[in-house]
Amino acid sequence: MNEPAVSIRQAHWPEEAAALRSVRTPVFVEEQRVPPDLEWDDHEATAIHLLAEAPDGEPIGAARLLSSGQIGRMAVLKSRRKAGVGTALLGAALEIARQKGLPTPFLNAQVSAIAFYRRMGFSETGEEFMEAGIAHRRMELQQNG
Ligand SMILES: CC(C)(COP(=O)(O)OP(=O)(O)OC[C@H]1O[C@@H](n2cnc3c(N)ncnc32)[C@H](O)[C@@H]1OP(=O)(O)O)[C@@H](O)C(=O)NCCC(=O)NCCS
């Protein structure tokens, strides 16, 4: 399989907030109708932010990693999906978590994305719950199996 035409790098908040917003606003606020007050929270200032860029530098994907091991705000622009960008973002987040010795990576998966996370080694560890009007389940990286 060819490598996806994408590069992943860490992005600094707040200096690069505009680039992160240019992905997360269309995906979460516009497409998924998450209220902006919920989308942007107190974790932004301390999170490790990842940005996926096309070869021309256009931001096309984003994710963030918290010191607790929580991965979240995984987003790829609609027109760029199913091309390996999400896999590259999540792989980069897992690598950083491993390098920093963070607690076992976990996330609150939208139910529609559970299959995506399973492919990356996560398993469901909790019951379904609602957040921002969207059904979620907690998933955790299975490290010994
Ligand atoms: C979930 C998301 C980040 C995946 O990004 P992506 O760049 O499309 O993912 P990839 O191309 O790396 O997908 C890898 C594989 O998972 C599959 N996949 C991707 N999203 C999926 C989903 N929602 N359900 C099932 N499978 C999915 C892809 O088809 C691909 O399989 P393939 O290699 O056989 O084609 C993207 O769909 C997205 O931004 N969705 C909207 C926001 C969202 O729901 N974020 C998750 C919040 S928990």
The ligand as a Tripos MOL2 file, in Angstrom:
@<TRIPOS>MOLECULE
LIG
   48    50     1     0     0
SMALL
NO_CHARGES

@<TRIPOS>ATOM
      1 C1        -13.0950    8.8690   12.0310 C.3       1 LIG1
      2 C2        -12.1770    9.6160   11.0590 C.3       1 LIG1
      3 C3        -11.2060   10.4950   11.8550 C.3       1 LIG1
      4 C4        -11.3820    8.5680   10.2390 C.3       1 LIG1
      5 O1        -10.4880    9.2740    9.3850 O.3       1 LIG1
      6 P1        -10.0460    8.6900    7.9560 P.3       1 LIG1
      7 O2         -8.9220    9.5200    7.4710 O.co2     1 LIG1
      8 O3        -11.2310    8.5300    7.0950 O.co2     1 LIG1
      9 O4         -9.5300    7.2380    8.3900 O.3       1 LIG1
     10 P2         -8.6380    6.2370    7.5170 P.3       1 LIG1
     11 O5         -8.6980    6.5810    6.0850 O.co2     1 LIG1
     12 O6         -7.2870    6.1570    8.1390 O.co2     1 LIG1
     13 O7         -9.4560    4.9120    7.7960 O.3       1 LIG1
     14 C5         -8.8420    3.7050    8.0470 C.3       1 LIG1
     15 C6         -9.8500    2.6090    7.8070 C.3       1 LIG1
     16 O8        -10.9480    2.7440    8.7060 O.3       1 LIG1
     17 C7        -12.1380    2.8460    7.9500 C.3       1 LIG1
     18 N1        -12.9770    3.8350    8.5870 N.ar      1 LIG1
     19 C8        -12.7800    5.1430    8.6600 C.ar      1 LIG1
     20 N2        -13.7780    5.7340    9.3420 N.ar      1 LIG1
     21 C9        -14.6310    4.7410    9.6890 C.ar      1 LIG1
     22 C10       -15.8580    4.6830   10.3950 C.ar      1 LIG1
     23 N3        -16.4380    5.7990   10.8720 N.pl3     1 LIG1
     24 N4        -16.4360    3.4850   10.5680 N.ar      1 LIG1
     25 C11       -15.8750    2.3660   10.0670 C.ar      1 LIG1
     26 N5        -14.7160    2.3450    9.3900 N.ar      1 LIG1
     27 C12       -14.1040    3.5180    9.2000 C.ar      1 LIG1
     28 C13       -11.7340    3.3200    6.5760 C.3       1 LIG1
     29 O9        -12.6740    2.8900    5.6110 O.3       1 LIG1
     30 C14       -10.4080    2.6630    6.4040 C.3       1 LIG1
     31 O10       -10.5840    1.3440    5.9680 O.3       1 LIG1
     32 P3         -9.9270    0.8450    4.5870 P.3       1 LIG1
     33 O11        -8.4490    1.0300    4.7610 O.co2     1 LIG1
     34 O12       -10.3670   -0.5760    4.5070 O.co2     1 LIG1
     35 O13       -10.5190    1.7290    3.5620 O.co2     1 LIG1
     36 C15       -12.9840   10.4760   10.0500 C.3       1 LIG1
     37 O14       -13.9440    9.6620    9.4320 O.3       1 LIG1
     38 C16       -13.6790   11.6950   10.6600 C.2       1 LIG1
     39 O15       -13.0760   12.7590   10.8170 O.2       1 LIG1
     40 N6        -14.9850   11.5550   10.9940 N.am      1 LIG1
     41 C17       -15.7680   12.6660   11.5070 C.3       1 LIG1
     42 C18       -15.3400   13.0490   12.8980 C.3       1 LIG1
     43 C19       -15.4020   11.8760   13.8480 C.2       1 LIG1
     44 O16       -16.3790   11.1600   13.8800 O.2       1 LIG1
     45 N7        -14.3210   11.7340   14.6230 N.am      1 LIG1
     46 C20       -14.2340   10.6660   15.5920 C.3       1 LIG1
     47 C21       -14.6580   11.1650   16.8960 C.3       1 LIG1
     48 S1        -14.6220    9.8490   18.0850 S.3       1 LIG1
@<TRIPOS>BOND
     1     1     2 1
     2     2     3 1
     3     2     4 1
     4     2    36 1
     5     4     5 1
     6     5     6 1
     7     6     7 2
     8     6     8 1
     9     6     9 1
    10     9    10 1
    11    10    11 2
    12    10    12 1
    13    10    13 1
    14    13    14 1
    15    14    15 1
    16    15    16 1
    17    15    30 1
    18    16    17 1
    19    17    18 1
    20    17    28 1
    21    18    19 ar
    22    18    27 ar
    23    19    20 ar
    24    20    21 ar
    25    21    22 ar
    26    21    27 ar
    27    22    23 1
    28    22    24 ar
    29    24    25 ar
    30    25    26 ar
    31    26    27 ar
    32    28    29 1
    33    28    30 1
    34    30    31 1
    35    31    32 1
    36    32    33 2
    37    32    34 1
    38    32    35 1
    39    36    37 1
    40    36    38 1
    41    38    39 2
    42    38    40 1
    43    40    41 1
    44    41    42 1
    45    42    43 1
    46    43    44 2
    47    43    45 1
    48    45    46 1
    49    46    47 1
    50    47    48 1
@<TRIPOS>SUBSTRUCTURE
     1 LIG1         1 GROUP 0 **** ****
